[in-house]
């Protein structure tokens, strides 16, 4: 990573956003985006609140980041997301031309918590699509996996 923001620090911002989402009755996913050494966006999943199945943390952070820079491309951006991006989110990150994506928990971790995940990994999607986006796994994985446990203990926990 070639910016002043490190992967763990950015992931901690994503984890914080995920916890905000859980406290608001949402699911345990968070994402943060940095560019030129500055965090430009951080968001959590709000699928249930918005009744929008596409309102994943990565999509929400991309929308916020693109508004912040005034354009649809985020070249040079680094992304930290608490869970491996689903195919929709990974494709959107590719289309936004981000440079690197760091993730903690895996699609398998989300599926084990009851989420209806597609089993196409982010790495396989990038490989098949010949994407230049660099994908780095396992960043604060245990802390990201713990988000599922924290969320499942709440009475409003509802997977989709």
ABEGO torsion letter per residue (X at the ends): XABABBAAAAAAAAAAAAAAAAAAGBBBBBBBBBBGGBBABBBBBAAAAAGBAABBAAAAAAAAAAAAAGBABBBGBBBBBABBBBAAAAAAAAAAGBABBBBBBBAAAAAAAGBBBBABBAAAAAAAAGBABBBBBGBGAAAAAAAAAAAAABAABBBX
